[in-house]
């Protein structure tokens, strides 16, 4: 069991929200805390894919900056 002291404005907001949702204040706090903690532990898209990013790298570090020139050269090479 946890005792919680809230600022009066937050406590009033909590009471009104719980009443509007038809649940107890304790249920609202528990659900809110659970959702907040789940968000903290979820990985970001970067964390989920970091092992795959760059996995099939061309070895060229200039693909994003020189993409137009590189594409133009590839097209010209195919035409010859």
mmCIF file of the N, C-alpha and C atoms, coordinates in Angstrom:
data_MODEL
# 
_entry.id   MODEL 
# 
loop_
_atom_site.group_PDB 
_atom_site.id 
_atom_site.type_symbol 
_atom_site.label_atom_id 
_atom_site.label_alt_id 
_atom_site.label_comp_id 
_atom_site.label_asym_id 
_atom_site.label_entity_id 
_atom_site.label_seq_id 
_atom_site.pdbx_PDB_ins_code 
_atom_site.Cartn_x 
_atom_site.Cartn_y 
_atom_site.Cartn_z 
_atom_site.occupancy 
_atom_site.B_iso_or_equiv 
_atom_site.pdbx_formal_charge 
_atom_site.auth_seq_id 
_atom_site.auth_comp_id 
_atom_site.auth_asym_id 
_atom_site.auth_atom_id 
_atom_site.pdbx_PDB_model_num 
ATOM 1   N N  . UNK A 1 1  ? 0.838   -1.172 0.000   1.00 0.00 ? 1  UNK A N  1 
ATOM 2   C CA . UNK A 1 1  ? 0.000   0.000  0.000   1.00 0.00 ? 1  UNK A CA 1 
ATOM 3   C C  . UNK A 1 1  ? 0.883   1.235  0.000   1.00 0.00 ? 1  UNK A C  1 
ATOM 4   N N  . UNK A 1 2  ? 0.488   2.237  -0.770  1.00 0.00 ? 2  UNK A N  1 
ATOM 5   C CA . UNK A 1 2  ? 1.242   3.483  -0.877  1.00 0.00 ? 2  UNK A CA 1 
ATOM 6   C C  . UNK A 1 2  ? 0.338   4.643  -0.479  1.00 0.00 ? 2  UNK A C  1 
ATOM 7   N N  . UNK A 1 3  ? 0.886   5.548  0.298   1.00 0.00 ? 3  UNK A N  1 
ATOM 8   C CA . UNK A 1 3  ? 0.175   6.779  0.627   1.00 0.00 ? 3  UNK A CA 1 
ATOM 9   C C  . UNK A 1 3  ? 0.737   7.863  -0.276  1.00 0.00 ? 3  UNK A C  1 
ATOM 10  N N  . UNK A 1 4  ? -0.148  8.646  -0.834  1.00 0.00 ? 4  UNK A N  1 
ATOM 11  C CA . UNK A 1 4  ? 0.257   9.636  -1.818  1.00 0.00 ? 4  UNK A CA 1 
ATOM 12  C C  . UNK A 1 4  ? -0.288  10.995 -1.444  1.00 0.00 ? 4  UNK A C  1 
ATOM 13  N N  . UNK A 1 5  ? 0.564   11.997 -1.430  1.00 0.00 ? 5  UNK A N  1 
ATOM 14  C CA . UNK A 1 5  ? 0.116   13.358 -1.151  1.00 0.00 ? 5  UNK A CA 1 
ATOM 15  C C  . UNK A 1 5  ? 0.189   14.158 -2.447  1.00 0.00 ? 5  UNK A C  1 
ATOM 16  N N  . UNK A 1 6  ? -0.934  14.735 -2.825  1.00 0.00 ? 6  UNK A N  1 
ATOM 17  C CA . UNK A 1 6  ? -1.018  15.498 -4.067  1.00 0.00 ? 6  UNK A CA 1 
ATOM 18  C C  . UNK A 1 6  ? -1.322  16.960 -3.783  1.00 0.00 ? 6  UNK A C  1 
ATOM 19  N N  . UNK A 1 7  ? -0.937  17.811 -4.698  1.00 0.00 ? 7  UNK A N  1 
ATOM 20  C CA . UNK A 1 7  ? -1.323  19.221 -4.601  1.00 0.00 ? 7  UNK A CA 1 
ATOM 21  C C  . UNK A 1 7  ? -2.843  19.287 -4.745  1.00 0.00 ? 7  UNK A C  1 
ATOM 22  N N  . UNK A 1 8  ? -3.484  20.225 -4.088  1.00 0.00 ? 8  UNK A N  1 
ATOM 23  C CA . UNK A 1 8  ? -4.948  20.312 -4.137  1.00 0.00 ? 8  UNK A CA 1 
ATOM 24  C C  . UNK A 1 8  ? -5.529  20.360 -5.556  1.00 0.00 ? 8  UNK A C  1 
ATOM 25  N N  . UNK A 1 9  ? -4.893  21.096 -6.433  1.00 0.00 ? 9  UNK A N  1 
ATOM 26  C CA . UNK A 1 9  ? -5.396  21.197 -7.812  1.00 0.00 ? 9  UNK A CA 1 
ATOM 27  C C  . UNK A 1 9  ? -5.335  19.840 -8.514  1.00 0.00 ? 9  UNK A C  1 
ATOM 28  N N  . UNK A 1 10 ? -4.240  19.108 -8.342  1.00 0.00 ? 10 UNK A N  1 
ATOM 29  C CA . UNK A 1 10 ? -4.097  17.792 -8.955  1.00 0.00 ? 10 UNK A CA 1 
ATOM 30  C C  . UNK A 1 10 ? -5.073  16.790 -8.330  1.00 0.00 ? 10 UNK A C  1 
ATOM 31  N N  . UNK A 1 11 ? -5.247  16.873 -7.034  1.00 0.00 ? 11 UNK A N  1 
ATOM 32  C CA . UNK A 1 11 ? -6.193  15.987 -6.358  1.00 0.00 ? 11 UNK A CA 1 
ATOM 33  C C  . UNK A 1 11 ? -7.621  16.221 -6.861  1.00 0.00 ? 11 UNK A C  1 
ATOM 34  N N  . UNK A 1 12 ? -7.982  17.474 -7.050  1.00 0.00 ? 12 UNK A N  1 
ATOM 35  C CA . UNK A 1 12 ? -9.312  17.814 -7.571  1.00 0.00 ? 12 UNK A CA 1 
ATOM 36  C C  . UNK A 1 12 ? -9.475  17.263 -8.994  1.00 0.00 ? 12 UNK A C  1 
ATOM 37  N N  . UNK A 1 13 ? -8.446  17.416 -9.789  1.00 0.00 ? 13 UNK A N  1 
ATOM 38  C CA . UNK A 1 13 ? -8.479  16.899 -11.166 1.00 0.00 ? 13 UNK A CA 1 
ATOM 39  C C  . UNK A 1 13 ? -8.612  15.372 -11.159 1.00 0.00 ? 13 UNK A C  1 
ATOM 40  N N  . UNK A 1 14 ? -7.895  14.734 -10.270 1.00 0.00 ? 14 UNK A N  1 
ATOM 41  C CA . UNK A 1 14 ? -7.964  13.278 -10.129 1.00 0.00 ? 14 UNK A CA 1 
ATOM 42  C C  . UNK A 1 14 ? -9.371  12.832 -9.738  1.00 0.00 ? 14 UNK A C  1 
ATOM 43  N N  . UNK A 1 15 ? -9.958  13.504 -8.758  1.00 0.00 ? 15 UNK A N  1 
ATOM 44  C CA . UNK A 1 15 ? -11.307 13.162 -8.310  1.00 0.00 ? 15 UNK A CA 1 
ATOM 45  C C  . UNK A 1 15 ? -12.331 13.312 -9.441  1.00 0.00 ? 15 UNK A C  1 
ATOM 46  N N  . UNK A 1 16 ? -12.264 14.422 -10.152 1.00 0.00 ? 16 UNK A N  1 
ATOM 47  C CA . UNK A 1 16 ? -13.210 14.671 -11.243 1.00 0.00 ? 16 UNK A CA 1 
ATOM 48  C C  . UNK A 1 16 ? -13.042 13.668 -12.378 1.00 0.00 ? 16 UNK A C  1 
ATOM 49  N N  . UNK A 1 17 ? -11.807 13.351 -12.709 1.00 0.00 ? 17 UNK A N  1 
ATOM 50  C CA . UNK A 1 17 ? -11.543 12.408 -13.799 1.00 0.00 ? 17 UNK A CA 1 
ATOM 51  C C  . UNK A 1 17 ? -12.019 11.012 -13.428 1.00 0.00 ? 17 UNK A C  1 
ATOM 52  N N  . UNK A 1 18 ? -11.733 10.579 -12.221 1.00 0.00 ? 18 UNK A N  1 
ATOM 53  C CA . UNK A 1 18 ? -12.180 9.254  -11.763 1.00 0.00 ? 18 UNK A CA 1 
ATOM 54  C C  . UNK A 1 18 ? -13.708 9.180  -11.764 1.00 0.00 ? 18 UNK A C  1 
ATOM 55  N N  . UNK A 1 19 ? -14.355 10.246 -11.306 1.00 0.00 ? 19 UNK A N  1 
ATOM 56  C CA . UNK A 1 19 ? -15.816 10.292 -11.286 1.00 0.00 ? 19 UNK A CA 1 
ATOM 57  C C  . UNK A 1 19 ? -16.376 10.215 -12.706 1.00 0.00 ? 19 UNK A C  1 
ATOM 58  N N  . UNK A 1 20 ? -15.768 10.969 -13.613 1.00 0.00 ? 20 UNK A N  1 
ATOM 59  C CA . UNK A 1 20 ? -16.209 10.982 -15.002 1.00 0.00 ? 20 UNK A CA 1 
ATOM 60  C C  . UNK A 1 20 ? -16.044 9.604  -15.657 1.00 0.00 ? 20 UNK A C  1 
ATOM 61  N N  . UNK A 1 21 ? -14.961 8.898  -15.314 1.00 0.00 ? 21 UNK A N  1 
ATOM 62  C CA . UNK A 1 21 ? -14.695 7.575  -15.883 1.00 0.00 ? 21 UNK A CA 1 
ATOM 63  C C  . UNK A 1 21 ? -15.452 6.462  -15.165 1.00 0.00 ? 21 UNK A C  1 
ATOM 64  N N  . UNK A 1 22 ? -16.002 6.767  -14.011 1.00 0.00 ? 22 UNK A N  1 
ATOM 65  C CA . UNK A 1 22 ? -16.743 5.765  -13.255 1.00 0.00 ? 22 UNK A CA 1 
ATOM 66  C C  . UNK A 1 22 ? -15.855 4.744  -12.575 1.00 0.00 ? 22 UNK A C  1 
ATOM 67  N N  . UNK A 1 23 ? -14.651 5.157  -12.191 1.00 0.00 ? 23 UNK A N  1 
ATOM 68  C CA . UNK A 1 23 ? -13.727 4.272  -11.481 1.00 0.00 ? 23 UNK A CA 1 
ATOM 69  C C  . UNK A 1 23 ? -13.247 4.983  -10.220 1.00 0.00 ? 23 UNK A C  1 
ATOM 70  N N  . UNK A 1 24 ? -12.616 4.235  -9.359  1.00 0.00 ? 24 UNK A N  1 
ATOM 71  C CA . UNK A 1 24 ? -12.103 4.845  -8.125  1.00 0.00 ? 24 UNK A CA 1 
ATOM 72  C C  . UNK A 1 24 ? -10.808 5.607  -8.424  1.00 0.00 ? 24 UNK A C  1 
ATOM 73  N N  . UNK A 1 25 ? -10.474 6.499  -7.532  1.00 0.00 ? 25 UNK A N  1 
ATOM 74  C CA . UNK A 1 25 ? -9.230  7.256  -7.672  1.00 0.00 ? 25 UNK A CA 1 
ATOM 75  C C  . UNK A 1 25 ? -8.029  6.303  -7.659  1.00 0.00 ? 25 UNK A C  1 
ATOM 76  N N  . UNK A 1 26 ? -8.111  5.291  -6.831  1.00 0.00 ? 26 UNK A N  1 
ATOM 77  C CA . UNK A 1 26 ? -7.039  4.300  -6.731  1.00 0.00 ? 26 UNK A CA 1 
ATOM 78  C C  . UNK A 1 26 ? -6.850  3.566  -8.070  1.00 0.00 ? 26 UNK A C  1 
ATOM 79  N N  . UNK A 1 27 ? -7.972  3.192  -8.701  1.00 0.00 ? 27 UNK A N  1 
ATOM 80  C CA . UNK A 1 27 ? -7.893  2.525  -10.004 1.00 0.00 ? 27 UNK A CA 1 
ATOM 81  C C  . UNK A 1 27 ? -7.265  3.430  -11.049 1.00 0.00 ? 27 UNK A C  1 
ATOM 82  N N  . UNK A 1 28 ? -7.673  4.703  -11.042 1.00 0.00 ? 28 UNK A N  1 
ATOM 83  C CA . UNK A 1 28 ? -7.129  5.663  -12.012 1.00 0.00 ? 28 UNK A CA 1 
ATOM 84  C C  . UNK A 1 28 ? -5.628  5.846  -11.816 1.00 0.00 ? 28 UNK A C  1 
ATOM 85  N N  . UNK A 1 29 ? -5.199  5.973  -10.575 1.00 0.00 ? 29 UNK A N  1 
ATOM 86  C CA . UNK A 1 29 ? -3.770  6.120  -10.293 1.00 0.00 ? 29 UNK A CA 1 
ATOM 87  C C  . UNK A 1 29 ? -3.022  4.869  -10.724 1.00 0.00 ? 29 UNK A C  1 
ATOM 88  N N  . UNK A 1 30 ? -3.551  3.711  -10.407 1.00 0.00 ? 30 UNK A N  1 
ATOM 89  C CA . UNK A 1 30 ? -2.903  2.447  -10.752 1.00 0.00 ? 30 UNK A CA 1 
ATOM 90  C C  . UNK A 1 30 ? -2.781  2.283  -12.271 1.00 0.00 ? 30 UNK A C  1 
ATOM 91  N N  . UNK A 1 31 ? -3.875  2.551  -12.992 1.00 0.00 ? 31 UNK A N  1 
ATOM 92  C CA . UNK A 1 31 ? -3.835  2.428  -14.458 1.00 0.00 ? 31 UNK A CA 1 
ATOM 93  C C  . UNK A 1 31 ? -2.881  3.443  -15.075 1.00 0.00 ? 31 UNK A C  1 
ATOM 94  N N  . UNK A 1 32 ? -2.911  4.664  -14.571 1.00 0.00 ? 32 UNK A N  1 
ATOM 95  C CA . UNK A 1 32 ? -2.038  5.716  -15.093 1.00 0.00 ? 32 UNK A CA 1 
ATOM 96  C C  . UNK A 1 32 ? -0.571  5.389  -14.868 1.00 0.00 ? 32 UNK A C  1 
ATOM 97  N N  . UNK A 1 33 ? -0.269  4.930  -13.677 1.00 0.00 ? 33 UNK A N  1 
ATOM 98  C CA . UNK A 1 33 ? 1.103   4.578  -13.344 1.00 0.00 ? 33 UNK A CA 1 
ATOM 99  C C  . UNK A 1 33 ? 1.587   3.401  -14.177 1.00 0.00 ? 33 UNK A C  1 
ATOM 100 N N  . UNK A 1 34 ? 0.736   2.409  -14.355 1.00 0.00 ? 34 UNK A N  1 
ATOM 101 C CA . UNK A 1 34 ? 1.083   1.243  -15.161 1.00 0.00 ? 34 UNK A CA 1 
ATOM 102 C C  . UNK A 1 34 ? 1.369   1.636  -16.603 1.00 0.00 ? 34 UNK A C  1 
ATOM 103 N N  . UNK A 1 35 ? 0.514   2.479  -17.172 1.00 0.00 ? 35 UNK A N  1 
ATOM 104 C CA . UNK A 1 35 ? 0.726   2.924  -18.555 1.00 0.00 ? 35 UNK A CA 1 
ATOM 105 C C  . UNK A 1 35 ? 2.014   3.730  -18.683 1.00 0.00 ? 35 UNK A C  1 
ATOM 106 N N  . UNK A 1 36 ? 2.262   4.603  -17.726 1.00 0.00 ? 36 UNK A N  1 
ATOM 107 C CA . UNK A 1 36 ? 3.480   5.414  -17.743 1.00 0.00 ? 36 UNK A CA 1 
ATOM 108 C C  . UNK A 1 36 ? 4.735   4.540  -17.675 1.00 0.00 ? 36 UNK A C  1 
ATOM 109 N N  . UNK A 1 37 ? 4.732   3.567  -16.786 1.00 0.00 ? 37 UNK A N  1 
ATOM 110 C CA . UNK A 1 37 ? 5.892   2.688  -16.645 1.00 0.00 ? 37 UNK A CA 1 
ATOM 111 C C  . UNK A 1 37 ? 6.103   1.824  -17.893 1.00 0.00 ? 37 UNK A C  1 
ATOM 112 N N  . UNK A 1 38 ? 5.026   1.388  -18.524 1.00 0.00 ? 38 UNK A N  1 
ATOM 113 C CA . UNK A 1 38 ? 5.146   0.619  -19.766 1.00 0.00 ? 38 UNK A CA 1 
ATOM 114 C C  . UNK A 1 38 ? 5.775   1.450  -20.873 1.00 0.00 ? 38 UNK A C  1 
ATOM 115 N N  . UNK A 1 39 ? 5.422   2.713  -20.935 1.00 0.00 ? 39 UNK A N  1 
ATOM 116 C CA . UNK A 1 39 ? 6.005   3.592  -21.958 1.00 0.00 ? 39 UNK A CA 1 
ATOM 117 C C  . UNK A 1 39 ? 7.500   3.776  -21.720 1.00 0.00 ? 39 UNK A C  1 
ATOM 118 N N  . UNK A 1 40 ? 7.899   3.809  -20.469 1.00 0.00 ? 40 UNK A N  1 
ATOM 119 C CA . UNK A 1 40 ? 9.324   3.976  -20.154 1.00 0.00 ? 40 UNK A CA 1 
ATOM 120 C C  . UNK A 1 40 ? 10.148  2.768  -20.592 1.00 0.00 ? 40 UNK A C  1 
ATOM 121 N N  . UNK A 1 41 ? 9.565   1.584  -20.514 1.00 0.00 ? 41 UNK A N  1 
ATOM 122 C CA . UNK A 1 41 ? 10.322  0.374  -20.811 1.00 0.00 ? 41 UNK A CA 1 
ATOM 123 C C  . UNK A 1 41 ? 10.253  -0.033 -22.274 1.00 0.00 ? 41 UNK A C  1 
ATOM 124 N N  . UNK A 1 42 ? 9.355   0.579  -23.061 1.00 0.00 ? 42 UNK A N  1 
ATOM 125 C CA . UNK A 1 42 ? 9.264   0.227  -24.480 1.00 0.00 ? 42 UNK A CA 1 
ATOM 126 C C  . UNK A 1 42 ? 10.448  0.801  -25.225 1.00 0.00 ? 42 UNK A C  1 
ATOM 127 N N  . UNK A 1 43 ? 10.972  0.037  -26.142 1.00 0.00 ? 43 UNK A N  1 
ATOM 128 C CA . UNK A 1 43 ? 12.107  0.478  -26.933 1.00 0.00 ? 43 UNK A CA 1 
ATOM 129 C C  . UNK A 1 43 ? 11.656  1.421  -28.034 1.00 0.00 ? 43 UNK A C  1 
ATOM 130 N N  . UNK A 1 44 ? 12.539  2.322  -28.381 1.00 0.00 ? 44 UNK A N  1 
ATOM 131 C CA . UNK A 1 44 ? 12.265  3.239  -29.481 1.00 0.00 ? 44 UNK A CA 1 
ATOM 132 C C  . UNK A 1 44 ? 12.465  2.488  -30.803 1.00 0.00 ? 44 UNK A C  1 
ATOM 133 N N  . UNK A 1 45 ? 11.945  3.027  -31.906 1.00 0.00 ? 45 UNK A N  1 
ATOM 134 C CA . UNK A 1 45 ? 12.176  2.388  -33.204 1.00 0.00 ? 45 UNK A CA 1 
ATOM 135 C C  . UNK A 1 45 ? 13.671  2.180  -33.474 1.00 0.00 ? 45 UNK A C  1 
ATOM 136 N N  . UNK A 1 46 ? 14.498  3.136  -33.059 1.00 0.00 ? 46 UNK A N  1 
ATOM 137 C CA . UNK A 1 46 ? 15.944  2.997  -33.261 1.00 0.00 ? 46 UNK A CA 1 
ATOM 138 C C  . UNK A 1 46 ? 16.477  1.792  -32.488 1.00 0.00 ? 46 UNK A C  1 
ATOM 139 N N  . UNK A 1 47 ? 16.079  1.659  -31.238 1.00 0.00 ? 47 UNK A N  1 
ATOM 140 C CA . UNK A 1 47 ? 16.538  0.532  -30.427 1.00 0.00 ? 47 UNK A CA 1 
ATOM 141 C C  . UNK A 1 47 ? 16.111  -0.799 -31.029 1.00 0.00 ? 47 UNK A C  1 
ATOM 142 N N  . UNK A 1 48 ? 14.881  -0.857 -31.558 1.00 0.00 ? 48 UNK A N  1 
ATOM 143 C CA . UNK A 1 48 ? 14.381  -2.102 -32.129 1.00 0.00 ? 48 UNK A CA 1 
ATOM 144 C C  . UNK A 1 48 ? 15.138  -2.527 -33.384 1.00 0.00 ? 48 UNK A C  1 
ATOM 145 N N  . UNK A 1 49 ? 15.596  -1.568 -34.182 1.00 0.00 ? 49 UNK A N  1 
ATOM 146 C CA . UNK A 1 49 ? 16.219  -1.924 -35.451 1.00 0.00 ? 49 UNK A CA 1 
ATOM 147 C C  . UNK A 1 49 ? 17.700  -1.652 -35.558 1.00 0.00 ? 49 UNK A C  1 
ATOM 148 N N  . UNK A 1 50 ? 18.330  -1.222 -34.464 1.00 0.00 ? 50 UNK A N  1 
ATOM 149 C CA . UNK A 1 50 ? 19.727  -0.797 -34.553 1.00 0.00 ? 50 UNK A CA 1 
ATOM 150 C C  . UNK A 1 50 ? 20.674  -1.893 -35.047 1.00 0.00 ? 50 UNK A C  1 
ATOM 151 N N  . UNK A 1 51 ? 20.350  -3.148 -34.823 1.00 0.00 ? 51 UNK A N  1 
ATOM 152 C CA . UNK A 1 51 ? 21.216  -4.227 -35.289 1.00 0.00 ? 51 UNK A CA 1 
ATOM 153 C C  . UNK A 1 51 ? 21.082  -4.469 -36.791 1.00 0.00 ? 51 UNK A C  1 
ATOM 154 N N  . UNK A 1 52 ? 20.004  -3.981 -37.380 1.00 0.00 ? 52 UNK A N  1 
ATOM 155 C CA . UNK A 1 52 ? 19.797  -4.180 -38.807 1.00 0.00 ? 52 UNK A CA 1 
ATOM 156 C C  . UNK A 1 52 ? 20.173  -2.959 -39.647 1.00 0.00 ? 52 UNK A C  1 
ATOM 157 N N  . UNK A 1 53 ? 20.235  -1.785 -39.036 1.00 0.00 ? 53 UNK A N  1 
ATOM 158 C CA . UNK A 1 53 ? 20.562  -0.577 -39.778 1.00 0.00 ? 53 UNK A CA 1 
ATOM 159 C C  . UNK A 1 53 ? 22.000  -0.660 -40.280 1.00 0.00 ? 53 UNK A C  1 
ATOM 160 N N  . UNK A 1 54 ? 22.168  -0.437 -41.567 1.00 0.00 ? 54 UNK A N  1 
ATOM 161 C CA . UNK A 1 54 ? 23.500  -0.470 -42.154 1.00 0.00 ? 54 UNK A CA 1 
ATOM 162 C C  . UNK A 1 54 ? 24.028  -1.867 -42.365 1.00 0.00 ? 54 UNK A C  1 
ATOM 163 N N  . UNK A 1 55 ? 23.224  -2.855 -42.144 1.00 0.00 ? 55 UNK A N  1 
ATOM 164 C CA . UNK A 1 55 ? 23.662  -4.242 -42.241 1.00 0.00 ? 55 UNK A CA 1 
ATOM 165 C C  . UNK A 1 55 ? 24.093  -4.591 -43.662 1.00 0.00 ? 55 UNK A C  1 
ATOM 166 N N  . UNK A 1 56 ? 23.413  -4.021 -44.612 1.00 0.00 ? 56 UNK A N  1 
ATOM 167 C CA . UNK A 1 56 ? 23.716  -4.311 -46.014 1.00 0.00 ? 56 UNK A CA 1 
ATOM 168 C C  . UNK A 1 56 ? 24.384  -3.106 -46.657 1.00 0.00 ? 56 UNK A C  1 
ATOM 169 N N  . UNK A 1 57 ? 25.269  -2.503 -45.945 1.00 0.00 ? 57 UNK A N  1 
ATOM 170 C CA . UNK A 1 57 ? 25.941  -1.277 -46.367 1.00 0.00 ? 57 UNK A CA 1 
ATOM 171 C C  . UNK A 1 57 ? 26.776  -1.492 -47.623 1.00 0.00 ? 57 UNK A C  1 
ATOM 172 N N  . UNK A 1 58 ? 26.782  -0.492 -48.459 1.00 0.00 ? 58 UNK A N  1 
ATOM 173 C CA . UNK A 1 58 ? 27.567  -0.540 -49.687 1.00 0.00 ? 58 UNK A CA 1 
ATOM 174 C C  . UNK A 1 58 ? 29.027  -0.207 -49.419 1.00 0.00 ? 58 UNK A C  1 
ATOM 175 N N  . UNK A 1 59 ? 29.288  0.330  -48.251 1.00 0.00 ? 59 UNK A N  1 
ATOM 176 C CA . UNK A 1 59 ? 30.645  0.741  -47.952 1.00 0.00 ? 59 UNK A CA 1 
ATOM 177 C C  . UNK A 1 59 ? 30.920  2.170  -48.403 1.00 0.00 ? 59 UNK A C  1 
ATOM 178 N N  . UNK A 1 60 ? 29.952  2.773  -49.094 1.00 0.00 ? 60 UNK A N  1 
ATOM 179 C CA . UNK A 1 60 ? 30.110  4.149  -49.545 1.00 0.00 ? 60 UNK A CA 1 
ATOM 180 C C  . UNK A 1 60 ? 29.457  5.085  -48.528 1.00 0.00 ? 60 UNK A C  1 
ATOM 181 N N  . UNK A 1 61 ? 30.205  6.041  -48.060 1.00 0.00 ? 61 UNK A N  1 
ATOM 182 C CA . UNK A 1 61 ? 29.681  6.971  -47.074 1.00 0.00 ? 61 UNK A CA 1 
ATOM 183 C C  . UNK A 1 61 ? 29.043  8.205  -47.674 1.00 0.00 ? 61 UNK A C  1 
ATOM 184 N N  . UNK A 1 62 ? 29.003  8.277  -48.999 1.00 0.00 ? 62 UNK A N  1 
ATOM 185 C CA . UNK A 1 62 ? 28.501  9.483  -49.643 1.00 0.00 ? 62 UNK A CA 1 
ATOM 186 C C  . UNK A 1 62 ? 27.167  9.272  -50.367 1.00 0.00 ? 62 UNK A C  1 
ATOM 187 N N  . UNK A 1 63 ? 26.460  8.204  -50.084 1.00 0.00 ? 63 UNK A N  1 
ATOM 188 C CA . UNK A 1 63 ? 25.234  7.892  -50.817 1.00 0.00 ? 63 UNK A CA 1 
ATOM 189 C C  . UNK A 1 63 ? 24.156  8.948  -50.636 1.00 0.00 ? 63 UNK A C  1 
ATOM 190 N N  . UNK A 1 64 ? 24.037  9.512  -49.479 1.00 0.00 ? 64 UNK A N  1 
ATOM 191 C CA . UNK A 1 64 ? 22.980  10.501 -49.263 1.00 0.00 ? 64 UNK A CA 1 
ATOM 192 C C  . UNK A 1 64 ? 23.355  11.868 -49.823 1.00 0.00 ? 64 UNK A C  1 
ATOM 193 N N  . UNK A 1 65 ? 24.613  12.209 -49.768 1.00 0.00 ? 65 UNK A N  1 
ATOM 194 C CA . UNK A 1 65 ? 25.013  13.539 -50.242 1.00 0.00 ? 65 UNK A CA 1 
ATOM 195 C C  . UNK A 1 65 ? 25.232  13.588 -51.746 1.00 0.00 ? 65 UNK A C  1 
ATOM 196 N N  . UNK A 1 66 ? 25.713  12.510 -52.333 1.00 0.00 ? 66 UNK A N  1 
ATOM 197 C CA . UNK A 1 66 ? 26.022  12.494 -53.766 1.00 0.00 ? 66 UNK A CA 1 
ATOM 198 C C  . UNK A 1 66 ? 25.067  11.610 -54.563 1.00 0.00 ? 66 UNK A C  1 
ATOM 199 N N  . UNK A 1 67 ? 23.853  11.438 -54.068 1.00 0.00 ? 67 UNK A N  1 
ATOM 200 C CA . UNK A 1 67 ? 22.922  10.499 -54.692 1.00 0.00 ? 67 UNK A CA 1 
ATOM 201 C C  . UNK A 1 67 ? 22.613  10.841 -56.139 1.00 0.00 ? 67 UNK A C  1 
ATOM 202 N N  . UNK A 1 68 ? 22.468  12.127 -56.455 1.00 0.00 ? 68 UNK A N  1 
ATOM 203 C CA . UNK A 1 68 ? 22.129  12.514 -57.828 1.00 0.00 ? 68 UNK A CA 1 
ATOM 204 C C  . UNK A 1 68 ? 23.265  12.170 -58.794 1.00 0.00 ? 68 UNK A C  1 
ATOM 205 N N  . UNK A 1 69 ? 24.480  12.487 -58.410 1.00 0.00 ? 69 UNK A N  1 
ATOM 206 C CA . UNK A 1 69 ? 25.625  12.201 -59.268 1.00 0.00 ? 69 UNK A CA 1 
ATOM 207 C C  . UNK A 1 69 ? 25.820  10.690 -59.430 1.00 0.00 ? 69 UNK A C  1 
ATOM 208 N N  . UNK A 1 70 ? 25.659  9.955  -58.345 1.00 0.00 ? 70 UNK A N  1 
ATOM 209 C CA . UNK A 1 70 ? 25.836  8.501  -58.402 1.00 0.00 ? 70 UNK A CA 1 
ATOM 210 C C  . UNK A 1 70 ? 24.762  7.846  -59.269 1.00 0.00 ? 70 UNK A C  1 
ATOM 211 N N  . UNK A 1 71 ? 23.527  8.316  -59.167 1.00 0.00 ? 71 UNK A N  1 
ATOM 212 C CA . UNK A 1 71 ? 22.445  7.781  -59.989 1.00 0.00 ? 71 UNK A CA 1 
ATOM 213 C C  . UNK A 1 71 ? 22.679  8.106  -61.460 1.00 0.00 ? 71 UNK A C  1 
ATOM 214 N N  . UNK A 1 72 ? 23.101  9.321  -61.722 1.00 0.00 ? 72 UNK A N  1 
ATOM 215 C CA . UNK A 1 72 ? 23.379  9.735  -63.095 1.00 0.00 ? 72 UNK A CA 1 
ATOM 216 C C  . UNK A 1 72 ? 24.473  8.860  -63.707 1.00 0.00 ? 72 UNK A C  1 
ATOM 217 N N  . UNK A 1 73 ? 25.522  8.588  -62.951 1.00 0.00 ? 73 UNK A N  1 
ATOM 218 C CA . UNK A 1 73 ? 26.615  7.749  -63.434 1.00 0.00 ? 73 UNK A CA 1 
ATOM 219 C C  . UNK A 1 73 ? 26.127  6.320  -63.700 1.00 0.00 ? 73 UNK A C  1 
ATOM 220 N N  . UNK A 1 74 ? 25.270  5.789  -62.856 1.00 0.00 ? 74 UNK A N  1 
ATOM 221 C CA . UNK A 1 74 ? 24.737  4.434  -63.054 1.00 0.00 ? 74 UNK A CA 1 
ATOM 222 C C  . UNK A 1 74 ? 23.889  4.364  -64.336 1.00 0.00 ? 74 UNK A C  1 
ATOM 223 N N  . UNK A 1 75 ? 23.061  5.369  -64.550 1.00 0.00 ? 75 UNK A N  1 
ATOM 224 C CA . UNK A 1 75 ? 22.211  5.398  -65.744 1.00 0.00 ? 75 UNK A CA 1 
ATOM 225 C C  . UNK A 1 75 ? 23.057  5.498  -66.992 1.00 0.00 ? 75 UNK A C  1 
ATOM 226 N N  . UNK A 1 76 ? 24.066  6.343  -66.975 1.00 0.00 ? 76 UNK A N  1 
ATOM 227 C CA . UNK A 1 76 ? 24.950  6.491  -68.124 1.00 0.00 ? 76 UNK A CA 1 
ATOM 228 C C  . UNK A 1 76 ? 25.699  5.198  -68.405 1.00 0.00 ? 76 UNK A C  1 
ATOM 229 N N  . UNK A 1 77 ? 26.108  4.495  -67.363 1.00 0.00 ? 77 UNK A N  1 
ATOM 230 C CA . UNK A 1 77 ? 26.829  3.233  -67.540 1.00 0.00 ? 77 UNK A CA 1 
ATOM 231 C C  . UNK A 1 77 ? 25.937  2.174  -68.174 1.00 0.00 ? 77 UNK A C  1 
ATOM 232 N N  . UNK A 1 78 ? 24.655  2.180  -67.856 1.00 0.00 ? 78 UNK A N  1 
ATOM 233 C CA . UNK A 1 78 ? 23.724  1.217  -68.441 1.00 0.00 ? 78 UNK A CA 1 
ATOM 234 C C  . UNK A 1 78 ? 23.456  1.515  -69.920 1.00 0.00 ? 78 UNK A C  1 
ATOM 235 N N  . UNK A 1 79 ? 23.536  2.763  -70.309 1.00 0.00 ? 79 UNK A N  1 
ATOM 236 C CA . UNK A 1 79 ? 23.263  3.157  -71.692 1.00 0.00 ? 79 UNK A CA 1 
ATOM 237 C C  . UNK A 1 79 ? 24.418  2.801  -72.623 1.00 0.00 ? 79 UNK A C  1 
ATOM 238 N N  . UNK A 1 80 ? 25.579  2.585  -72.095 1.00 0.00 ? 80 UNK A N  1 
ATOM 239 C CA . UNK A 1 80 ? 26.747  2.307  -72.946 1.00 0.00 ? 80 UNK A CA 1 
ATOM 240 C C  . UNK A 1 80 ? 26.869  0.844  -73.281 1.00 0.00 ? 80 UNK A C  1 
# 
